[in-house]
Amino acid sequence: EMLNSRRVPSENLKTTPETLRSDDESNLVPQILGNEEIPIQKSVLRLVHEWGASGIDINMGCPVQRALKHNYGVSLMGDVDYAARVVEMTKKHSTVPVSVKLRAVGSEKSIPQLISFVEKLAEAGADWITLHPRTAEQKRRGQADWNQITKLKKAVKIPIIGNGDIQIVDDVLLMLQETSADKVMA
């Protein structure tokens, strides 16, 4: 589950359902929603030092109204400079890798815009990108456009994680083969 950076600083990480974990779980990368430095700083410090996060993932792909009304999630994709600042402020306070999960762009003609957006996030410090190749309007409906993963992977230097339409192991193997993604997220 996504963690709201405004709530994490005051939550009990041992009892909050979204942060429950057993002692034997490791290599977990929580996903945060946020756009303001102080809440992000406090959240990152708690998640890394108290909770044991191995990385921090910034959600720039959530299309639900709860996220949009605070200018979180996919709203951040509307302003590349603002999105890059969110990455910079997260990276500034993190001692672990920082990644970003994004949504697809609307059409094939928009892929250069997606590549430019990701390059700016990489310059700001993103260690990898996860691309869910459906538009915000699609939410989880329709078929994910794996071609956008392929094109992004070819165009940028940082690792690209593919996401979308992964239900069984065969889907993972097919995505890796078709897109050359570095990893797959289910």
N, C-alpha and C positions, 0 to 999 in steps of 0.2 A: 504493500500500500504506500501511497505517497504520504509524506510527512509535511505538514504545514510548518514552515520555518517560524511563524509567529507563535505556534503552540509548543514546539519541541522544548524551548528553554524552560518552561514551567511544568512539563509533563513528567510523570513518574515512568521512566523508560522500562522499568521492570513489570509494570502492570498495564500500561497502555496497550490495547490489542495489536496495534500496528507495529509495536516495537518488541513484542514478546519473542523471546528466543531461548533455546536451551543452551547450556554451557558448552555442549559439544559442537554447536554450529559455528562455523568459521567462514572467512572470506565472503562476508555479507556486505553488500553495497546498498545502503538505504537511498531512497529517492526523495528529494525535497522539492517543495514548491516554495518559491520565494523570489523577491526582487529588491529587498532592502538589506543593506550591509549589516546592521546590528543584529537583527534576528537571524540572518544567515550565519554570522560569526558565532553567535551563542549556540545555534543548532549544530554547526559543524564541530565545534569544540566538544560539546556533550556527546555527539554521536561517535566521534573518533576516540575520545579519551575515556568516557564512561561506558559506552555501549560496545566499543570495539569494532567500528566500521573499518573495512579494508579499502573503501573508496566512498565517494559521494557522487551521486547521480542527480543532475538538475533536470527536472521535468519541464521541457518546453514543448510538450506535445499533447497535454491533457486538454480536451475540448469541452469539458463540462462547465456549466454556468458558475458553480462555486469557485472554480479556479479563474475563470475569465473576469469575474467581477472584481477581483483583486489584482488584475493584470499579471496573473501567473500563467503557467502552462503555455498553450499555443499562442496566447496573446504576445508572448515575448518574441515570437517569430515575425511579428509585424515591424520590428525595429532592430536591425542587426547591431547597431551601436549599443543600444540599451541591453540587448541580449549578451553582447560581449562584456559589458560592464558587470553583469550578473556573474558570468564565468570568472572574470578577474577578481571580484570580491570573494567569491567562494574559494578560489585557488589561493588567494592571499591568506586565508585563515585555515587552510587544510594542510595536513602533513601526509595525506594519502592522495592517490589519484582522483581527479575530478572528471566526470563524464557528463554528456548531455544526451537526453533522449528527445528526438524531434519527430515531427510528422512530415509527410510528403508534401510536395508542392502540387499545384493544381493540374499541370499539364507538362507534356514533353518540352514545350517551349520555356517552361519555368525551371528546368534543370540547371542551367547556368546560374540562376539566382540561388538555388539550393547549394550549389558548389561554392559560390562566393560567400554565402552565409556560413557554411561549415568552415571554410578557410579562415574567416574572421574569428570564429569561436576557437579554432586551433591556435591562432595567434594570441588570443586572450588566455590560453592555457589549458584548454580542454585536452585531456589525454586520449579520449576516444569518443566516438559518436555512435549512438544506437538510432537507427532509422526505422520507424514504423511507416511504411510507404502507403498510407491511406491519408486522404486529406482530413482536415478537422471536420468538415461537413459530413464525411462518410462515417465518422466515429469508428465503430467496429464492423460496419456493414460493407458488403461488396468485397471484391478481391483486392488483396494487397498488390501493389505494382512493384514487384521485385526488380524490374528493370532500373528503377531509381537507385536501388542499393548497388547494382552493378556499376552504374555510371558514376555514382559517388565514390565507390571504392577505387575505380580507375583514376579518379581526378585528384584525390587528396592523399596526403602522406600519413595521417594518423589512422589507427585502426577503426574499422567500420563494423558494427554489430548489426546484423539483419534481424528484423522482427516482423511478424505478421503472417497469419495463416499457418502457424506451427501447431500441429495437433499431435503428431506422432513422430517417432524417430526418423521415419522415412522422409518427413517434411524437412527435418534438420539437414539430413544428408543432401536432399535435393537443393535446398537453399544454398548450402555451401558450394555445391557443384555449379549451380546456375549463376550465382552472383559473385563468387570468390570472396564473400564476406569473411572477415577474420574469425568471427564467432556468430552464434545465433542465440537470440533471446526468445523464450516461449512466453 
